[in-house]
Structure formats: C-alpha cells, structure tokens
Amino acid sequence: MSFNRPDQLLKLNDPFDICIIGGGATGAGVALDATLRGYKVLLIEKGDFASQTSSKSTKLVHGGVRYLEQAVRNLDWHQFKMVYKALHERKTLLKNAPHLAHPLGLLTPCYTHWERWYYRIGMWLYDKISGSTNLKSSRGLSKKEIQLEFPSIESHHLRGGVLYYDGQLNDARYALAILKEAERLGACILNYARLDSFELGQKSLKIKKVVFTDLRSETQYTIPVKAVVNATGPFTDAVRALANPRLKPRMKVSRGAHIVLPAEFWQGDTALLIPKTDDGRVIFVIPWRGSVLVGTTDDPDTLSENPVILEVEKEYLISYFNRYSAKKASIEDISATFVGQRPLLQVQLDSAMNTDTKSLVRDHEVEVDGRSKLVSIMGGKWTTYRVMASDTLDVLEKEVLRVALKPCLTKDHALIPLASVDLPFGIPEDIAAHLAELYGPAAGEVYAYGADRLISSEPYLTGELMYLKEHEMAETWEDVLARRWGISLRDESLAAKLQATKKEAFAS
Ligand SMILES: Cc1cc2nc3c(=O)[nH]c(=O)nc-3n(C[C@H](O)[C@H](O)[C@H](O)COP(=O)(O)OP(=O)(O)OC[C@H]3O[C@@H](n4cnc5c(N)ncnc54)[C@H](O)[C@@H]3O)c2cc1C
C-alpha cells in the first residue's frame, strides 16, 4: 500500500478503533501516536493535509520568549509550564526529522543598556529552563560584533544585542512526514474527506459511526468506530456541535499575517526578533528557504477557510521591517503573503468573546464530551503537537476505551523516509539541493521518476509530479505549489509560472 488515494480508499473496508478528524499537525500527531499504540486508525481531512493553520505558521520550533516574559512578569505558573513543555520538545522535533527541521539563531537588538541586561537575563533563563535539551547557548553581543556579523541590521542607535537559538521547520512537509509514517505503520489516511455527521447510539447518544464524504468522488461513507478524536483546530466548535449541539463554543480564532521578501533584503542565516512593537507584539524577520519571512500579527478574527492579508497588515509589517533593516523594502517588493488562524482556547466559558487574543495562553486542553464521548484536542502549538497527541490518547484510553494506558512511543520515533536511493553522481547542484531538502533520504527515489525540469531555470522536475501523486497524495496544483513545494507561500510569480506548465496530472 502506498500513500495515495486509491490505496487508502481500499483500506476503508478494514474495521477501525479510532477515527481522527483533521489532518493538520494535531491530527497527524494523534494518528501516529495511536497507530504506534496498536490501534486501527482512520484519519479524514476535508482539504489537503496541513492546508489550514499548520502550513501557515511562522515555522518556529520554540518555547516562546514572549510567553516566558509574560509568565515571569505575571507570575503565571500555567504559562511557565507551557513554555517549559515547548522548550523541552524542540530537540525531539529536530531529532526525529532532521531534513525538515534545524536550529535557528535569532538576534534580539537592544537600544539601551537596561535592555541589554534585561534580554541577556531573559535568554539565559530560556537556556536554563531547556536544561539538557537546549539547542545552543545564548550570548550577548556588542554593537561592533553585530555590525560585523549581521550587516543586514540597521545599527543606528544600537547598543548591542543577544543571540539565542530556537528551531525552524518546514511545517507542511513535517505534517506530511508524520502522516506518511502513520500510514506506513497501518493507518488509513485520507485527504479531501469531509466529516458530515455522526451516528449516535439510540440510548447512550455515544458516537457509533462517522459519516463522511470523499470530496473527489462525492461518495459518502458510514464507518463504525470505537472512539473519535476531533483535531480540527480553528474548526473544533463546529465538530463538537455535530456530536452534541448543547456544547458551548470554546475556540477563539486570531489571525496572523506574514509577508515574504526576496533574499536580498536579509543576508545570512540568522533571524531577527523584534521584541516589542508599539502595540506590544513580537515580530520575526526570518531567513526562510531562500526568502525572508516577516511576521506575524495577532488580532481577533472570524473563522475563514482562506484568510487573505489586508493592506494595513502589509504596511504594518513593512514599516517594522524597515525600522530594523539596513536595506529598506516597499509593498511592491513583497513576493508572497499568507495568513493563518490560531486555534486559541477560551479558558472561561462565560467570558466575553472579545478577549484580546494576544493574552490568551497557547496551551492545549483535551475535552471529553460526557454524552457523545467525542474527544476534542484544543489549542496548542506546532512545537507541542507530540505532547498534545500523547495527552489526547491517554485521556481517550482512560475515559472512552476504558483500557489500561499504553505507552506513548513517539518521542524516539524517527520520521525519516525508509527509501534511501543515492542521487546519481553529477546531477545539477540546484536539483540535488532541492530534492535533499524536501525528501531527505528519499531524494534518489524521487529523482528516478524523471529528471526533466518543469521550467529551465528552476529545480522542480516533471517526474516529481508523479511521485507526489503516487506517494504524497497530492491531488491538485495547489497541493503541490503551496504545501509539497511551498512555493506559493514564498514566491507567487514563480508559482504562477509553474502552474502555467499545465501538467495534466494536476489539472484542477
Ligand atoms: C500565524 C500563526 C503563526 C504560528 N506560528 C507558530 C510557530 O512559529 N510555532 C508553533 O509552534 N506554532 C505556531 N502556530 C500555531 C500552530 O500553527 C497551530 O497550533 C497548529 O498548526 C494547529 O494545528 P491543528 O492541526 O490543530 O489545526 P489545523 O492545521 O487548522 O488543522 C485542522 C484541520 O481540520 C480540518 N477539518 C476541519 N473541519 C473538518 C471536517 N468537518 N472534516 C474533516 N476535516 C476537517 C481542516 O481542514 C484542517 O486542515 C502559529 C499559528 C498561526 C496562526
């Protein structure tokens, strides 16, 4: 069986223990954990995998320096525990898929002596909390050192800075890697499969069956399951309402906009943390796959399938970039934009829904609906997806399946493709780098599908398209451009050129 739709549809004849709704980071994590615990798993995703929040993150594997600051300032133990958990996950996330995640240096510029001390102590604490899982120790830098090592930064009024380390991941492909591994171990994983409703037991009102539509063939399926996990991120409340209309909404979405600039605007491989904007946010300037990612915002929003950046958001991000960058950019320089919606958890059910989203804690919670037994995993961050999955499975085993807890095995489970075919000697460097970056040890296998370039100056190959359909369940051009290759999030004009090649494999 391969990771493609025809093979996965065949598996629908199998009996299932657990159905997971949602194929973002959270659902993917639950699918792998449950499969490793020995359960028969079905995961359905209404769009493409990671097509919502999980491909539109800032791509940081981090504890969150801002959250640590909030925890210390407000003496908030809950917030502190969340930072601790995330910091301790970073190394695991990097270790398990080294071709998709790596350490990232971040420079915090300081403009007063007081700031130098403040951030130096803050980053020291960040290192200390990480303990043995720290990626690399932070260090203070003088103005001269910054000018020498980081010529991209605007050094006017600068007093010094602090360099610290987090991780950076390819979010969409990381989710795919988790899902592929769950599938390889036996799970049935299906994109373009939308949950329509649940069939409940007549007396108990417990979920007995899931009813979903395969959106590619418009076929509806009704599948018996023992337990259901709702991992639909910002869409969580809609699925909770399907299971039990009496449940009160818990989610609040906040929008986070990013702009992308060409590489020439920020040299080197170190990111910049702008620690405090006039409205109390942090903004990152991050070297990202040959481009520069600037983001993000954090404003309350209404739920949307495809949130689009506003002009004011572009202006806001450009104006902050220009304050800190030696090379100034204008709106016309933006090569791409994307907006994600954070699935934030309202802690108090009766609180007004207009809470400031910046102050909502990014922690997660597992809820079991007493009536339907729907298990909803809500909130969280990309960085903590594995812990969220483990907590979900523990609660599900205890409260729904009522079995003894099985151990979580994901911590040391590598997500590296098994296929390891060497790339032939002498292939063009740009193609080799592109294939190794996206496919890791499977690069040679992908290359064997055909070496012709889609566009003469670019490393994307005609043969790759067949591989993506047969082994990565890509169904549309958007799946390829936005998530398998990640081009439309970085360079909209290149995405349009590639799409114009109109390969029939992805006509829609
Ligand atoms: C702007 C922004 C920046 C961020 N940056 C970072 C960061 O740098 N680091 C970090 O750790 N975290 C970050 N986060 C948080 C992180 O991205 C999210 O916590 C995480 O991606 C949420 O994943 P999820 O699977 O819960 O939700 P999603 O990725 O939204 O997945 C839910 C899925 O459920 C599917 N679905 C919904 N309804 C149905 C249905 N009826 N049937 C089938 N499927 C359905 C949706 O299509 C969707 O794909 C950021 C978030 C945002 C918005």
The ligand as an SDF file (V2000), in Angstrom:
LIG
                    3D

 53 58  0  0  0  0  0  0  0  0999 V2000
    0.0740   32.9170   12.2150 C   0  0  0  0  0  0  0  0  0  0  0  0
    0.4410   31.7300   13.0460 C   0  0  0  0  0  0  0  0  0  0  0  0
    1.7620   31.5030   13.3710 C   0  0  0  0  0  0  0  0  0  0  0  0
    2.0940   30.3980   14.1450 C   0  0  0  0  0  0  0  0  0  0  0  0
    3.3980   30.1700   14.3820 N   0  0  0  0  0  0  0  0  0  0  0  0
    3.7630   29.1020   15.1280 C   0  0  0  0  0  0  0  0  0  0  0  0
    5.1280   28.8280   15.3340 C   0  0  0  0  0  0  0  0  0  0  0  0
    6.0020   29.5150   14.8060 O   0  0  0  0  0  0  0  0  0  0  0  0
    5.4310   27.7600   16.1020 N   0  0  0  0  0  0  0  0  0  0  0  0
    4.4990   26.9810   16.7000 C   0  0  0  0  0  0  0  0  0  0  0  0
    4.8510   26.0680   17.4310 O   0  0  0  0  0  0  0  0  0  0  0  0
    3.1750   27.2120   16.4810 N   0  0  0  0  0  0  0  0  0  0  0  0
    2.7920   28.2300   15.6990 C   0  0  0  0  0  0  0  0  0  0  0  0
    1.4790   28.4740   15.4530 N   0  0  0  0  0  0  0  0  0  0  0  0
    0.4780   27.5580   15.9990 C   0  0  0  0  0  0  0  0  0  0  0  0
    0.3350   26.3070   15.1120 C   0  0  0  0  0  0  0  0  0  0  0  0
    0.4620   26.6250   13.7560 O   0  0  0  0  0  0  0  0  0  0  0  0
   -1.0350   25.6940   15.3570 C   0  0  0  0  0  0  0  0  0  0  0  0
   -1.2000   25.4930   16.7280 O   0  0  0  0  0  0  0  0  0  0  0  0
   -1.1800   24.3360   14.6740 C   0  0  0  0  0  0  0  0  0  0  0  0
   -0.8040   24.3960   13.3270 O   0  0  0  0  0  0  0  0  0  0  0  0
   -2.6340   23.8850   14.7730 C   0  0  0  0  0  0  0  0  0  0  0  0
   -2.7490   22.6530   14.1220 O   0  0  0  0  0  0  0  0  0  0  0  0
   -4.1470   21.9090   14.0900 P   0  0  0  0  0  0  0  0  0  0  0  0
   -3.9130   20.5980   13.4520 O   0  0  0  0  0  0  0  0  0  0  0  0
   -4.7420   21.9000   15.4380 O   0  0  0  0  0  0  0  0  0  0  0  0
   -5.0830   22.8350   13.1930 O   0  0  0  0  0  0  0  0  0  0  0  0
   -5.1550   22.9280   11.5970 P   0  0  0  0  0  0  0  0  0  0  0  0
   -3.8150   22.9260   10.9890 O   0  0  0  0  0  0  0  0  0  0  0  0
   -6.0400   24.0680   11.2500 O   0  0  0  0  0  0  0  0  0  0  0  0
   -5.8310   21.5670   11.1900 O   0  0  0  0  0  0  0  0  0  0  0  0
   -7.2110   21.2980   11.3920 C   0  0  0  0  0  0  0  0  0  0  0  0
   -7.6870   20.5570   10.1590 C   0  0  0  0  0  0  0  0  0  0  0  0
   -9.0240   20.0850   10.3700 O   0  0  0  0  0  0  0  0  0  0  0  0
   -9.6400   20.0650    9.1090 C   0  0  0  0  0  0  0  0  0  0  0  0
  -11.1040   19.9940    9.2630 N   0  0  0  0  0  0  0  0  0  0  0  0
  -11.9270   20.9480    9.7640 C   0  0  0  0  0  0  0  0  0  0  0  0
  -13.2120   20.5280    9.7080 N   0  0  0  0  0  0  0  0  0  0  0  0
  -13.1900   19.2830    9.1710 C   0  0  0  0  0  0  0  0  0  0  0  0
  -14.2090   18.3330    8.8390 C   0  0  0  0  0  0  0  0  0  0  0  0
  -15.5200   18.5800    9.0380 N   0  0  0  0  0  0  0  0  0  0  0  0
  -13.8410   17.1520    8.2810 N   0  0  0  0  0  0  0  0  0  0  0  0
  -12.5200   16.8570    8.0540 C   0  0  0  0  0  0  0  0  0  0  0  0
  -11.5310   17.7390    8.3430 N   0  0  0  0  0  0  0  0  0  0  0  0
  -11.8540   18.9310    8.8930 C   0  0  0  0  0  0  0  0  0  0  0  0
   -9.1820   21.3730    8.4660 C   0  0  0  0  0  0  0  0  0  0  0  0
   -9.3160   21.3360    7.0630 O   0  0  0  0  0  0  0  0  0  0  0  0
   -7.7420   21.4650    8.9390 C   0  0  0  0  0  0  0  0  0  0  0  0
   -6.8070   21.0020    7.9690 O   0  0  0  0  0  0  0  0  0  0  0  0
    1.1050   29.5370   14.6380 C   0  0  0  0  0  0  0  0  0  0  0  0
   -0.2220   29.7650   14.2920 C   0  0  0  0  0  0  0  0  0  0  0  0
   -0.5470   30.8340   13.4860 C   0  0  0  0  0  0  0  0  0  0  0  0
   -1.9540   31.0520   13.0750 C   0  0  0  0  0  0  0  0  0  0  0  0
  1  2  1  0
  2  3  1  0
  2 52  2  0
  3  4  2  0
  4  5  1  0
  4 50  1  0
  5  6  2  0
  6  7  1  0
  6 13  1  0
  7  8  2  0
  7  9  1  0
  9 10  1  0
 10 11  2  0
 10 12  1  0
 12 13  2  0
 13 14  1  0
 14 15  1  0
 14 50  1  0
 15 16  1  0
 16 17  1  0
 16 18  1  0
 18 19  1  0
 18 20  1  0
 20 21  1  0
 20 22  1  0
 22 23  1  0
 23 24  1  0
 24 25  2  0
 24 26  1  0
 24 27  1  0
 27 28  1  0
 28 29  2  0
 28 30  1  0
 28 31  1  0
 31 32  1  0
 32 33  1  0
 33 34  1  0
 33 48  1  0
 34 35  1  0
 35 36  1  0
 35 46  1  0
 36 37  1  0
 36 45  1  0
 37 38  2  0
 38 39  1  0
 39 40  1  0
 39 45  2  0
 40 41  1  0
 40 42  2  0
 42 43  1  0
 43 44  2  0
 44 45  1  0
 46 47  1  0
 46 48  1  0
 48 49  1  0
 50 51  2  0
 51 52  1  0
 52 53  1  0
M  END
$$$$
